[in-house]
Amino acid sequence: MSARATTPFITPVVADGSVGDPAAYLRRSFLVSAAPCRVILRSTAIGLIEPHLNGGAVGDEVLAPGWTSYRHRLAVSTFDVTDRVRIGENVIGAVLGEGWAVGRLGWENTRHHYSDRPAAWMELELEYPDGRIELIGTDTSFTAAHGGTGANSLYDGETYDARAEPDGWDAPGFDDAGWGPVSVFEWPAAALTPQTAPPIRRIEELAPVEILTTASGRTVVDFGQNISGWVRLTVHGKRGTTITLRHAEVMVDGEIEVETLRTAANTDRYILRGGNSETWEPRFTFHGFRYVEVSGWPGTLASESLRAIVIHSDMQRTGWLTTSDPLLNQLHSNAVWSMRDNFVGVPTDCPQRDERLGWTGDINAFAPSAAFLYDVRGVLGSWLRDLAVEQQEKGFVPWVVPDVLSTPSSPTALWSDVAVSLPWALYREYGDPAILGDSYDSMSTFIRQVADLLDEDGLWSTGFQYGDWLDPDAPEDNPAGGKTDRHLVASAYLCRTTREMADTARILGREADATEFEEIAQRVRHAFREEFVTPKGRLAGETATAYALAIAFGILNDHENAHAGDRLAAIVARAGYRISTGFAGTPLVTDALSMTGHLEEAYLLLTETRCPSFLYPVTMGATTIWERWDSVRADGSINPSGMTSLNHYALGAVVDWMHRTIGGLAAIEPGYRRMRIAPQPGGGLTHADLTHTTGHGNVRIAWRIEDGLVTVEVTVPEGTTAEVTLPLHPDPDAQVLHVDAGTHTWTYEIDLSSTRLPLSLDSTLRQVADDPAGWQRFTEAFARHYPGVPLDGSDPEAAGMSVRTMLDYVPGASDELRTDLAAALEGTLR
């Protein structure tokens, strides 16, 4: 973009970037004497820009230019507008809003993170048949005024007064004599960069599923799905009538609840011009919402008058999974929707409250899921470039990218190490070493920085850590205060990232670096084992997260893994198969179980519905992933912690395990040139269907269990091969196959008879605990009578005791308890 450095940014002379400042309207007319053969419009802004040409907006992008590290990288959109330029008078213009650059960002209620006022940059390049090039760019020949778009805030919403909109302002023949001047706005021209990420667009429209009148007499529209976007309205009414749209994620006690929004107003207002039917939607804001409270509507509100407009970065969908379990299907859908709603330019934590920041920990936890579900190379490639330039400038990997925090970000596990693990996850998905090459300096700088922070034993034992963030047992006012030692979490993640770094250096042919990073990886693994692992594979702290990290990250030896897996299974069972992990452990706990022979326990954890669990939000009507396991409590009230977003994708990272275990697809070679197809049915599932678009084409895996027959159908794209493990196959010699491209089908019989013994009150606690499903039902029944009282069937003192004898030691054990336990046990065969 350096060739265009002579074109300046411009800003209205009267603009000051104050709260509530209306959008600026910019225009300039110019003459064309001969028909050009090609016309290209380029535009960007400090703020948000909607470019116009000859009577209408150009392109279908919204919230352009999105959010990047503006002083380093300011994305320029390019449009071919050849068919919109005419001989004679033409008009180029723009509407300019405050956006991320000028408006309020973060919970600290601060503005002007990048600029004290918005500014526009546009170039219209006209190429003529004789090779002549004419350039019409932003300069002081533009004029400026205000129009219908008034206050516009990403957090608080937009106001539009249709009475104030100057008709024809962007078309030839308009009299702009009353418009004011603009001035040149200084901005580093080197920051201008071609747009590399897919733009934000309108992706989908949703009709209302219900229009409610609440007990207080308010009108609330339910769109049935929590989304990011806005409402388009079509209305007919008296001039000056004001319609107010207040957006919310949830209803409590029959009214919209705005606690999850914190200080974000999330309110749009439209003032009618009057006369004919009017259609409007916002330009420079977006909301996270399912419900909209509508006030001021003239007459009766009809369903066809409103549409929810879903907006996000225009990524290509690449992954799908459906199963025989509607709850699991909804969980998967919730993860997909939360990803969509949080990929509005950057991968954010949430789309609704006074935050919406590019938190590194969230995308690091969710990265493999994101790369399966959508082609994220553009969005996350751009975001990683922002991370790298800010890391280089500041000397650390920011916790949020772009960084608008008021304090520096110290190196932390899962958050800062996204600099390493996200490029690695993208490389594994897409198989392109250039992804690693582009991020190599950032990756290696981070690892070397942390290596310098290690103690004399090689442990990452000092400094702030988020730990197992939002462990459900952490205090509400201290989300980092989970059960698992924060520095155990940090050292475990460092075992992973140093290994990824060594492998990256080797893939890129940097042998000296590979040796350096291999030595660091060996050192930190040895230090972790010395500090946190017993000779048999028991973990310090005895938490699900500690075991999950040690197993999934390959820290343990083979003989230790079995013991660690048994301990993890016991911990999960003791919790009644409810979740006991946070951001650090949740993406890995089902993997750690299934890797160590505890597939049944993994399924029981996945399919548990009591809080906290993956499916509890589903049973509460969630259509997206929640920030906290109990963001909405069983009585319908909102968790009062102040951190209760209903649209956070991080804890939905379990869908990655679902893709690989239920669907059965994993890449053996990065990019799926060689793949493993190995569905592992469980959890009562009778069928599943997975499709994934790889760089070679579509992979499809469908399996079904019906009347003692298993049918598996696999489609492998050209140029790839697959190692297929047939699920539940009775003949181990025929179970593993190697297939080439094409569609392959297998059908075979399985034995559905059970060899398990019945459980009863006379069974020992060990016998019950050895049956995962039986233990789940037993502990659930017991908890209904004695909530919060732990049971441990593996405890040596209790293992040989029968359930009946145990009840003799339970104070106040009622006949009802005995009946409930008997029913629970009889419902399970072991």
C-alpha positions in Angstrom: 0.0 0.0 0.0 3.0 2.3 0.1 2.4 3.6 -3.4 -0.7 5.3 -2.0 1.0 7.1 0.8 0.2 10.5 -0.8 -3.5 10.0 -0.1 -4.2 11.4 3.3 -6.9 10.5 5.9 -9.5 13.2 6.5 -11.8 14.0 9.4 -14.6 16.6 9.7 -13.3 19.8 11.3 -16.1 19.7 13.9 -15.5 16.1 15.0 -14.2 15.7 18.5 -14.8 12.0 19.3 -17.1 12.8 22.3 -19.6 10.4 23.7 -22.7 10.5 21.6 -21.0 12.2 18.7 -23.1 11.6 15.5 -21.7 9.8 12.5 -20.0 12.0 9.9 -21.2 12.1 6.3 -18.4 12.8 3.8 -18.8 13.6 0.1 -17.0 14.9 -3.0 -18.2 15.3 -6.6 -15.9 14.8 -9.6 -16.2 14.8 -13.3 -15.5 11.9 -15.7 -15.0 12.9 -19.3 -14.6 9.4 -20.9 -15.7 5.9 -19.9 -13.1 4.1 -17.9 -12.4 0.4 -18.5 -11.8 -0.4 -14.9 -12.6 1.4 -11.6 -11.4 0.3 -8.2 -12.4 1.7 -4.9 -10.2 1.3 -1.8 -11.4 2.3 1.6 -10.6 2.1 5.3 -11.0 4.2 8.4 -9.9 5.0 11.9 -13.3 4.1 13.1 -15.9 2.4 10.9 -16.7 3.3 7.3 -19.5 2.7 4.9 -18.2 3.8 1.5 -20.7 5.3 -1.0 -20.6 6.0 -4.7 -23.3 7.6 -6.9 -26.3 7.1 -4.8 -25.7 4.0 -2.7 -23.4 2.1 -0.4 -20.6 0.1 -2.0 -20.2 -3.6 -1.2 -21.8 -5.8 1.4 -19.2 -5.5 4.2 -20.3 -4.3 7.6 -18.3 -2.9 10.5 -15.4 -2.2 8.1 -12.5 -2.2 8.4 -13.0 -4.5 11.4 -10.6 -4.4 14.4 -6.8 -4.8 14.0 -3.8 -3.4 15.7 -4.5 -0.2 13.8 -1.2 1.6 14.0 0.6 -1.5 12.7 -2.0 -2.9 10.4 -5.1 -1.1 9.1 -7.0 -3.3 6.6 -8.0 -1.7 3.3 -11.1 -3.1 1.5 -11.1 -3.2 -2.3 -14.1 -3.1 -4.6 -14.6 -3.2 -8.4 -17.0 -0.4 -9.1 -16.6 -0.1 -12.8 -20.3 -0.4 -13.6 -21.2 2.4 -11.1 -19.1 5.2 -12.6 -20.7 7.3 -15.4 -19.6 10.0 -17.8 -20.3 13.4 -16.2 -20.7 14.2 -12.6 -20.0 11.5 -10.0 -20.0 11.5 -6.2 -17.8 9.5 -3.8 -18.7 9.6 -0.2 -18.8 7.8 3.1 -20.5 7.5 6.5 -18.0 7.4 9.3 -18.6 6.0 12.8 -16.5 5.7 15.9 -16.1 1.9 16.1 -13.3 0.2 18.0 -10.8 3.0 17.3 -12.6 5.8 19.0 -15.4 4.4 21.1 -15.6 2.7 24.5 -13.7 -0.6 24.8 -13.3 -2.8 27.9 -14.9 -2.8 31.3 -12.8 0.1 32.5 -15.1 2.5 30.6 -12.3 4.1 28.6 -12.4 5.6 25.0 -9.9 6.8 22.4 -7.7 3.7 22.6 -6.4 4.5 19.1 -7.6 8.0 18.2 -9.5 10.9 19.6 -11.7 11.2 16.5 -12.7 9.1 13.5 -11.0 9.6 10.1 -11.6 8.2 6.6 -9.3 7.1 3.8 -10.5 6.4 0.3 -9.1 6.1 -3.2 -11.0 5.7 -6.4 -8.7 4.5 -9.2 -10.0 5.0 -12.7 -8.1 3.2 -15.5 -8.9 4.3 -19.1 -8.5 2.3 -22.4 -5.4 4.3 -23.3 -3.6 3.2 -20.1 -4.1 6.5 -18.3 -4.8 6.3 -14.5 -6.7 8.9 -12.6 -6.8 8.9 -8.8 -9.6 10.4 -6.8 -8.6 10.3 -3.1 -9.6 11.7 0.2 -8.4 15.3 0.6 -9.6 18.7 1.7 -11.9 19.0 -1.3 -14.4 16.8 0.6 -17.1 18.3 2.6 -18.7 17.0 5.8 -22.1 17.1 7.6 -24.3 15.1 9.9 -27.2 13.0 8.8 -29.6 10.4 10.1 -27.1 8.2 11.9 -26.5 9.8 15.3 -24.8 8.4 18.4 -23.2 5.1 17.5 -21.4 2.9 20.0 -20.5 -0.7 19.7 -21.5 -1.3 23.3 -24.4 1.1 23.8 -26.1 1.0 20.4 -27.1 3.4 17.6 -29.7 6.1 17.2 -31.0 7.0 13.7 -33.3 10.0 13.0 -34.8 9.4 9.6 -36.0 13.0 9.5 -32.4 14.2 9.5 -31.2 12.1 6.6 -30.3 14.3 3.6 -31.9 12.8 0.6 -29.5 12.2 -2.3 -26.4 13.3 -0.3 -24.2 10.6 -2.1 -25.6 11.3 -5.6 -24.9 13.8 -8.3 -26.9 17.1 -8.2 -27.0 17.4 -4.4 -26.4 20.8 -3.0 -23.7 20.6 -0.3 -23.2 24.3 0.1 -24.2 24.1 3.7 -21.7 21.3 4.5 -18.5 22.0 6.4 -14.8 21.5 5.7 -12.6 18.5 6.5 -9.0 18.5 7.7 -6.1 16.1 7.0 -5.6 13.6 9.8 -2.2 12.3 10.5 -1.8 8.5 10.5 1.2 6.2 9.5 0.7 5.3 5.9 2.8 2.2 6.4 0.0 0.8 8.5 -2.3 0.4 5.4 -2.4 -3.2 4.4 -4.6 -5.2 2.0 -7.4 -7.0 3.6 -6.4 -10.6 4.3 -9.2 -11.8 6.6 -12.7 -12.4 5.3 -14.8 -9.2 6.0 -17.7 -9.1 8.4 -20.9 -9.5 6.6 -24.6 -10.2 7.1 -24.7 -14.0 7.1 -28.2 -15.0 8.0 -31.7 -13.6 8.9 -33.9 -15.0 11.6 -37.6 -14.5 11.9 -39.2 -14.1 15.4 -40.3 -17.4 16.9 -42.6 -15.6 19.4 -43.8 -12.1 20.3 -44.6 -11.9 24.0 -46.4 -9.4 26.2 -44.8 -9.6 29.6 -46.5 -9.2 33.0 -45.3 -5.6 33.1 -47.0 -4.9 29.7 -43.8 -4.8 27.7 -43.4 -6.3 24.3 -40.6 -8.8 23.9 -39.6 -10.5 20.7 -37.9 -13.9 20.9 -35.7 -14.9 17.9 -35.1 -18.4 19.3 -31.3 -18.2 19.0 -28.6 -16.2 20.8 -26.7 -14.3 18.1 -24.4 -11.4 17.3 -25.9 -8.8 15.1 -28.9 -6.4 15.1 -32.5 -6.1 14.1 -33.8 -4.8 10.8 -37.3 -3.2 11.1 -39.9 -2.3 8.7 -42.5 0.2 10.0 -45.2 2.6 9.0 -46.1 5.4 11.4 -46.2 9.1 12.3 -43.3 11.4 11.8 -41.2 11.7 15.0 -42.3 8.4 16.5 -39.4 6.8 18.4 -39.0 3.1 18.4 -36.6 1.7 21.0 -35.0 -1.8 20.7 -33.3 -3.1 23.8 -31.4 -6.3 23.4 -30.8 -9.1 25.9 -29.6 -12.7 26.1 -32.1 -14.0 28.5 -35.4 -13.6 30.3 -35.8 -14.0 34.0 -39.2 -14.0 35.8 -40.9 -13.2 32.5 -38.9 -10.0 31.7 -35.6 -9.4 29.8 -32.6 -9.6 32.0 -29.7 -7.3 31.3 -27.3 -8.3 34.1 -25.2 -10.3 31.6 -24.6 -7.0 29.6 -23.0 -5.2 32.6 -22.8 -1.5 31.5 -23.4 -2.1 27.8 -26.8 -0.5 27.0 -27.3 -2.6 23.8 -30.1 -0.3 22.8 -31.0 1.1 19.3 -33.4 3.9 18.5 -35.2 4.7 15.3 -37.1 8.0 14.8 -39.6 7.8 11.9 -39.6 10.1 9.0 -43.3 9.5 8.5 -45.3 8.8 5.3 -44.3 5.7 3.5 -43.2 2.4 4.9 -39.7 2.7 6.3 -37.0 0.0 6.6 -33.9 0.5 8.8 -31.0 -1.4 10.4 -28.0 -0.1 12.3 -24.6 0.6 10.6 -22.1 1.0 13.3 -23.0 -1.3 16.2 -23.8 -4.9 17.0 -25.3 -6.8 19.9 -25.3 -10.2 21.5 -28.9 -11.1 22.0 -31.8 -13.5 21.6 -34.6 -11.3 23.0 -35.5 -7.7 22.0 -37.8 -5.5 24.1 -39.6 -3.2 21.7 -41.2 0.0 22.8 -42.8 2.9 20.9 -44.0 0.7 18.1 -46.9 2.3 16.2 -49.9 0.0 16.2 -49.6 -3.8 16.5 -46.2 -5.4 16.1 -46.3 -8.2 13.5 -43.7 -10.9 13.1 -42.9 -9.9 9.5 -41.8 -6.4 10.7 -38.6 -7.6 12.4 -35.7 -9.7 11.4 -32.6 -10.6 13.4 -29.5 -10.1 11.2 -26.7 -12.5 12.1 -23.3 -10.9 11.4 -19.8 -12.3 11.7 -16.6 -12.8 9.7 -17.6 -14.5 6.4 -15.8 -17.8 7.0 -16.5 -21.0 5.0 -18.1 -23.7 7.1 -16.0 -26.9 7.0 -17.3 -29.2 9.8 -20.5 -30.9 10.8 -21.5 -33.6 13.3 -24.9 -35.0 14.1 -25.7 -37.9 16.5 -28.7 -39.9 17.7 -28.7 -37.8 20.9 -30.6 -34.5 20.5 -28.9 -33.1 23.6 -25.4 -33.7 22.1 -26.6 -32.2 18.8 -27.7 -29.1 20.7 -24.4 -28.9 22.5 -22.6 -29.1 19.2 -24.9 -26.4 17.7 -24.3 -24.2 20.8 -20.5 -24.4 20.2 -20.9 -23.5 16.5 -23.2 -20.6 17.3 -20.8 -19.3 20.0 -17.9 -19.4 17.6 -19.9 -17.6 14.9 -21.1 -14.9 17.4 -17.5 -14.3 18.6 -15.8 -14.2 15.3 -16.8 -10.6 14.5 -13.5 -9.5 13.1 -11.4 -10.9 15.9 -11.9 -14.0 18.1 -13.6 -12.5 21.2 -14.7 -13.8 24.5 -18.3 -12.6 24.2 -20.4 -10.4 21.9 -22.8 -8.7 24.3 -21.3 -6.9 27.3 -18.8 -4.2 27.9 -15.9 -6.4 26.9 -15.9 -8.2 23.6 -12.1 -8.5 23.6 -9.8 -10.9 21.8 -8.8 -12.9 24.8 -6.0 -15.3 24.0 -7.0 -18.0 26.4 -10.4 -18.5 24.9 -9.2 -19.1 21.3 -6.3 -21.2 22.5 -8.6 -23.6 24.3 -11.0 -23.7 21.3 -8.5 -23.6 18.4 -8.8 -27.3 17.2 -12.6 -27.0 17.3 -12.6 -23.7 15.5 -10.3 -25.0 12.7 -12.5 -28.1 12.2 -15.8 -26.1 12.1 -14.7 -23.2 9.8 -11.8 -22.2 7.6 -10.2 -19.8 10.0 -6.9 -19.3 8.2 -7.9 -15.7 7.2 -9.3 -14.5 10.5 -6.8 -16.2 12.8 -3.9 -15.6 10.4 -4.6 -11.9 10.6 -5.1 -12.0 14.3 -1.7 -13.8 14.8 0.0 -11.0 12.8 -1.5 -8.5 15.2 -0.3 -10.6 18.1 3.2 -10.7 16.7 3.5 -7.0 16.0 2.2 -6.1 19.4 4.4 -8.7 21.1 7.4 -7.2 19.3 6.4 -3.6 20.3 5.6 -4.4 23.9 7.9 -7.2 24.8 5.1 -9.6 25.8 2.2 -11.5 24.3 -0.9 -9.5 25.3 -3.7 -11.3 27.1 -6.1 -9.6 24.6 -5.3 -8.9 21.0 -5.6 -6.2 19.9 -4.4 -5.0 23.3 -6.4 -2.3 25.0 -5.7 -3.3 28.6 -4.4 -0.6 31.0 -1.8 -2.9 32.5 1.0 -5.0 30.9 0.3 -8.7 30.4 2.8 -11.0 32.1 3.6 -14.4 30.4 1.0 -16.9 31.3 0.1 -20.5 30.4 -2.9 -21.0 28.0 -3.2 -17.3 27.4 0.2 -16.0 26.3 1.3 -19.4 24.9 -1.4 -19.0 22.2 1.6 -17.6 20.3 2.8 -21.2 19.9 -0.2 -23.5 20.2 -2.5 -21.6 17.8 -0.1 -21.7 14.8 0.5 -25.3 15.7 -3.2 -26.2 15.7 -3.6 -24.4 12.4 -0.7 -26.3 10.9 -2.1 -29.6 12.1 -5.5 -28.8 10.5 -4.3 -27.3 7.2 -0.9 -28.9 6.7 0.8 -25.7 5.5 4.3 -25.1 7.0 4.0 -21.4 6.0 1.6 -21.0 8.9 4.5 -21.9 11.2 7.0 -19.9 9.3 4.8 -16.7 9.5 4.6 -17.1 13.3 8.0 -18.5 14.0 9.6 -15.3 15.4 6.7 -14.8 17.7 6.6 -18.4 18.8 10.3 -18.7 19.5 10.5 -15.3 21.3 7.8 -16.4 23.7 9.4 -19.7 24.5 12.8 -18.1 25.1 11.2 -15.5 27.3 9.5 -18.1 29.5 12.7 -20.3 29.5 14.5 -17.3 31.2 11.8 -17.2 33.9 12.2 -20.9 35.0 13.5 -21.6 38.4 16.7 -23.5 39.0 14.9 -26.8 38.7 13.2 -25.9 35.4 9.8 -25.2 36.8 7.6 -22.2 35.8 7.0 -21.6 39.5 6.6 -17.9 39.8 4.6 -15.0 38.4 0.9 -14.5 37.8 -1.1 -17.4 36.3 -4.8 -17.7 35.4 -4.5 -21.4 36.3 -7.6 -23.5 35.6 -9.8 -20.5 35.0 -13.4 -20.8 36.0 -13.0 -24.2 37.7 -16.6 -24.6 39.1 -15.2 -25.0 42.6 -13.3 -21.7 42.5 -14.8 -18.8 44.5 -17.2 -16.6 42.5 -15.1 -13.6 43.2 -11.8 -15.4 42.3 -12.2 -17.3 39.0 -8.5 -18.1 39.0 -8.7 -19.7 42.4 -9.4 -23.3 41.3 -8.4 -26.6 42.9 -5.4 -27.2 40.7 -2.0 -25.5 41.5 -1.6 -22.7 39.0 2.1 -23.4 38.5 1.4 -27.1 37.9 -0.9 -25.9 35.1 1.7 -23.5 33.8 4.5 -26.1 33.9 2.2 -28.7 32.2 1.3 -26.3 29.4 5.0 -25.5 29.0 5.7 -29.1 28.4 3.3 -29.0 25.5 4.4 -25.7 24.0 8.1 -26.5 24.2 7.5 -29.8 22.3 5.4 -27.9 19.7 8.2 -25.4 19.4 10.9 -28.1 18.9 8.8 -29.8 16.3 8.1 -26.5 14.5 11.8 -25.7 14.3 12.5 -29.2 12.9 9.7 -28.9 10.3 11.1 -25.6 9.1 14.7 -27.0 8.9 16.0 -24.9 11.8 18.1 -27.7 13.3 20.1 -25.6 15.8 16.9 -24.1 17.1 15.3 -27.5 17.2 18.1 -28.8 19.4 17.8 -25.8 21.7 14.0 -26.2 22.1 14.3 -30.0 22.5 16.6 -29.5 25.4 14.2 -27.0 27.0 11.3 -29.4 26.4 13.2 -32.3 28.1 14.2 -30.0 31.0 10.7 -28.8 31.8 9.2 -32.3 31.4 11.8 -33.7 33.8 11.2 -30.8 36.3 7.4 -31.4 36.1 7.8 -35.1 36.8 10.2 -34.5 39.7 7.9 -32.0 41.3 4.4 -33.3 40.6 4.4 -37.0 39.7 4.9 -40.0 41.9 6.8 -43.1 40.5 3.5 -44.8 39.8 1.9 -41.9 38.0 0.0 -40.2 40.8 -0.4 -36.4 40.4 0.1 -33.8 43.1 -3.1 -32.2 44.1 -5.2 -35.1 42.8 -7.5 -33.0 40.5 -9.1 -33.9 37.2 -7.2 -31.1 35.5 -3.8 -32.2 36.8 -4.3 -35.7 35.5 -5.9 -34.5 32.2 -2.9 -32.3 31.4 -0.3 -34.9 32.4 -1.9 -37.6 30.3 -2.9 -35.5 27.3 0.4 -33.7 27.0 2.4 -36.9 27.1 4.2 -36.0 30.3 3.8 -39.5 31.8 5.5 -42.7 30.7 3.3 -45.5 29.4 3.3 -47.5 32.6 2.3 -44.4 34.5 -0.5 -43.5 32.2 -2.6 -46.5 33.1 -2.5 -45.6 36.8 -3.1 -41.9 36.2 -6.0 -42.8 34.0 -7.5 -44.9 36.8 -7.0 -42.1 39.2 -8.6 -39.6 36.8 -11.6 -42.0 36.3 -12.0 -42.3 40.1 -12.0 -38.5 40.5 -14.5 -38.0 37.8 -16.7 -40.8 39.3 -16.4 -39.3 42.7 -17.8 -36.0 41.3 -20.8 -37.9 40.0 -19.5 -37.3 36.4 -20.1 -33.6 36.9 -17.6 -31.2 35.6 -14.7 -30.3 37.9 -12.4 -28.5 35.4 -12.1 -25.0 34.0 -10.5 -23.5 30.9 -7.2 -25.4 31.3 -8.6 -28.9 31.9 -12.0 -29.0 30.2 -10.7 -29.3 26.6 -8.6 -32.3 27.6 -10.4 -34.3 30.3 -12.5 -36.5 27.9 -9.3 -37.1 25.9 -7.4 -38.1 28.9 -10.1 -40.6 29.9 -10.5 -42.2 26.5 -6.7 -42.3 26.0 -6.3 -44.4 29.1 -9.1 -46.9 28.5 -12.0 -45.1 30.2 -14.2 -44.4 27.3 -17.3 -45.1 29.2 -16.4 -42.6 31.9 -15.7 -40.0 29.2 -19.2 -40.5 27.8 -20.8 -40.4 31.2 -19.0 -37.0 31.8 -20.1 -35.8 28.4 -23.8 -36.8 28.8 -24.3 -35.8 32.5 -27.1 -33.2 32.8 -26.8 -32.1 36.4 -24.9 -28.8 37.1 -22.1 -28.4 36.4 -22.0 -30.3 33.2 -21.7 -30.0 29.5 -25.4 -30.6 29.0 -26.8 -28.7 32.0 -27.0 -25.5 29.9 -28.7 -27.4 27.1 -31.4 -28.6 29.6 -31.9 -25.0 30.6 -32.6 -23.9 27.0 -29.1 -22.6 26.1 -28.5 -22.0 22.4 -24.9 -21.0 22.9 -22.0 -21.9 25.3 -22.0 -20.2 28.7 -19.1 -18.5 30.3 -19.7 -20.3 33.6 -21.2 -23.7 34.1 -23.9 -22.1 36.1 -24.4 -18.8 34.4 -28.1 -19.4 34.8 -29.0 -21.2 38.0 -31.6 -24.0 38.2 -34.2 -21.5 39.5 -33.7 -19.4 36.4 -31.8 -16.6 38.1 -28.5 -15.3 36.8 -25.3 -16.1 38.6 -24.5 -12.8 40.5 -20.8 -12.9 40.0 -20.7 -10.2 37.3 -19.1 -12.6 34.8 -22.1 -14.5 33.4 -21.9 -14.2 29.6 -24.2 -16.7 27.9 -22.1 -16.7 24.7 -18.5 -17.8 25.4 -17.2 -20.6 23.2 -14.1 -21.7 25.3 -15.9 -24.4 27.4 -17.4 -25.8 24.2 -13.9 -27.1 23.3 -15.2 -30.6 24.0 -16.7 -30.7 20.5 -13.1 -31.4 19.3 -13.2 -34.7 21.2 -16.7 -35.3 19.8 -15.4 -34.9 16.3 -12.5 -37.3 16.8 -14.3 -39.9 19.0 -17.9 -39.9 18.1 -17.4 -38.8 14.5 -14.1 -40.7 14.4 -11.9 -38.4 12.3 -8.3 -37.4 13.1 -5.4 -36.3 11.0 -2.4 -38.7 11.1 -0.5 -36.3 8.8 -1.1 -32.5 9.0 -3.7 -31.5 6.5 -5.4 -34.9 6.3 -3.3 -36.4 3.5 -3.2 -39.4 5.8 -6.1 -39.7 8.3 -7.4 -42.0 11.0 -11.1 -43.0 10.9 -12.0 -44.7 14.2 -15.4 -43.9 15.6 -15.8 -45.1 19.2 -19.6 -45.5 20.0 -20.7 -45.1 23.6 -23.1 -43.2 25.8 -26.1 -45.0 24.3 -25.5 -43.5 20.8 -26.9 -45.5 18.0 -25.7 -43.5 15.0 -23.5 -40.5 14.1 -22.7 -38.6 10.9 -19.6 -36.4 10.4 -18.5 -34.4 7.4 -15.3 -32.3 7.2 -14.0 -30.3 4.3 -10.3 -30.7 4.1 -7.8 -29.2 1.6 -8.3 -32.4 -0.4 -12.1 -32.5 -0.4 -14.8 -33.8 1.8 -14.4 -36.6 4.3 -17.6 -38.3 5.5 -18.0 -40.8 8.2 -21.4 -42.3 9.1 -22.0 -45.2 11.4 -25.2 -46.9 12.7 -26.0 -49.7 15.2 -29.3 -51.3 14.6 -30.7 -54.8 15.4 -27.3 -56.2 16.2 -25.8 -54.9 12.9 -23.1 -52.2 12.6 -23.0 -50.3 9.4 -20.0 -48.0 8.7 -19.8 -45.8 5.6 -16.7 -43.8 4.8 -15.9 -41.4 2.0 -12.2 -40.5 1.5 -11.2 -37.7 -0.9 -8.8 -38.1 -3.8 -5.1 -37.8 -3.0 -5.6 -39.1 0.6 -5.5 -42.4 2.4 -7.2 -43.5 5.6 -6.5 -46.0 8.4 -10.0 -47.3 9.4 -10.7 -48.9 12.7 -14.2 -50.5 12.5 -16.0 -49.9 15.8 -17.1 -52.8 17.9 -15.9 -55.3 15.3 -15.9 -58.9 16.8 -12.8 -59.9 14.9 -9.6 -58.0 15.9 -7.8 -59.2 12.8 -10.4 -57.6 10.6 -10.9 -54.5 12.6 -8.1 -52.2 11.2 -8.1 -51.5 7.4 -6.2 -49.2 5.1 -8.2 -47.6 2.3 -7.6 -45.2 -0.6 -9.9 -42.6 -2.0 -13.5 -43.5 -2.6 -16.6 -44.5 -0.7 -16.4 -47.7 1.4 -19.1 -49.5 3.3 -18.9 -52.3 5.9 -21.7 -54.1 7.7 -21.2 -56.7 10.4 -22.9 -58.4 13.3 -22.1 -57.7 16.9 -23.1 -59.5 20.1 -25.5 -57.3 22.1 -25.9 -59.7 25.0 -24.5 -58.5 28.4 -22.2 -60.5 30.6 -22.5 -58.1 33.4 -23.8 -59.1 36.8 -26.7 -57.2 38.4 -26.1 -54.6 41.0 -28.2 -54.4 44.2 -28.0 -53.1 47.8 -25.9 -56.2 48.5 -23.2 -55.2 46.0 -20.1 -53.7 47.5 -19.2 -50.1 47.0 -16.2 -51.3 44.9 -18.5 -53.3 42.6 -20.7 -50.3 42.2 -17.8 -48.0 41.6 -16.3 -50.4 39.0 -19.5 -49.9 36.9 -19.3 -46.3 35.7 -23.0 -46.1 34.7 -24.0 -47.8 37.9 -21.9 -45.5 40.0 -23.4 -42.5 38.2 -27.0 -43.5 39.0 -26.1 -44.5 42.5 -24.3 -41.3 43.4 -27.1 -39.2 41.7 -29.7 -40.9 43.8 -27.7 -40.5 47.0 -27.1 -36.8 46.2 -30.8 -36.2 46.1 -31.0 -37.1 49.8 -27.6 -35.9 50.9 -26.4 -33.2 48.6 -22.7 -32.4 48.8 -21.8 -35.6 50.7 -18.9 -37.3 48.8 -18.9 -41.0 48.1 -15.7 -42.9 47.2 -16.1 -46.5 46.2 -12.4 -47.0 45.7 -11.5 -46.0 49.3 -9.9 -49.1 50.9 -11.9 -48.8 54.0 -15.2 -48.7 52.1 -14.5 -50.8 49.1 -15.5 -54.1 50.6 -18.6 -52.8 52.4 -22.0 -53.5 50.9 -24.4 -50.6 50.1 -26.8 -52.0 52.6 -24.1 -52.0 55.4 -23.0 -48.5 54.3 -26.6 -47.3 54.9 -26.4 -48.5 58.5 -23.7 -45.8 59.0 -25.7 -43.0 57.3 -27.4 -40.9 59.9 -31.2 -40.7 59.3 -31.1 -43.1 56.3 -34.7 -43.3 55.3 -36.7 -46.0 53.6 -37.1 -43.7 50.7 -33.4 -43.4 50.3 -33.0 -47.2 50.3 -35.8 -47.5 47.7 -34.2 -44.9 45.5 -30.8 -46.5 45.7 -32.2 -49.9 45.0 -34.0 -48.6 41.9 -30.9 -46.9 40.7 -28.8 -50.0 41.1 -31.3 -52.3 39.5 -31.4 -50.0 36.5 -27.8 -50.8 35.7 -26.1 -54.1 34.8 -22.4 -54.4 35.4 
